[in-house]
Amino acid sequence: MSVPLYQAKAELFRLLGHPVRIRVLELLQDGPRSVRDLLAAIDVEPTGLSQHLAVLRRSGMVTAQRDGSTVVYALAGGDVAELLRAARQLLTQMLAGQNELLSELLKAQEQAR
């Protein structure tokens, strides 16, 4: 039985619904990184990072490759980076709208004085 597209999308957004996972994906946009490098860049316990990396790996968003005793993670494809860029653009538009509203409220407050 197949899952409706809207449900699959909701699952994707749930998967991305944690700041550590988003930060990992952002860091991996610049290229593969070892777990040690990721830990140095993210304020999280090693066990927590390991759990988030496992979720991202199972979902197919990242790949893991062992290099001796080091595990190196990378984005599984360019679509993930494009999704993050789209999210930044959407946030920029949303925040710009909030700034415009704030400016209007401040002007109205000044005029009321």
NORURSUL-V845502 format. One record per residue. RES is the residue in one letter. SS is DSSP state (A for helix, B for strand, O for the rest). Layout:
RES/SS, RES/SS
This chain:
M/O, S/O, V/O, P/O, L/A, Y/A, Q/A, A/A, K/A, A/A, E/A, L/A, F/A, R/A, L/A, L/O, G/O, H/O, P/A, V/A, R/A, I/A, R/A, V/A, L/A, E/A, L/A, L/A, Q/O, D/O, G/O, P/O, R/B, S/B, V/A, R/A, D/A, L/A, L/A, A/A, A/A, I/O, D/O, V/O, E/O, P/A, T/A, G/A, L/A, S/A, Q/A, H/A, L/A, A/A, V/A, L/A, R/A, R/A, S/A, G/O, M/O, V/B, T/B, A/B, Q/B, R/B, D/B, G/O, S/O, T/B, V/B, V/B, Y/B, A/B, L/B, A/O, G/O, G/A, D/A, V/A, A/A, E/A, L/A, L/A, R/A, A/A, A/A, R/A, Q/A, L/A, L/A, T/A, Q/A, M/A, L/A, A/A, G/A, Q/A, N/A, E/A, L/A, L/A, S/A, E/A, L/A, L/A, K/A, A/A, Q/A, E/A, Q/A, A/A, R/O
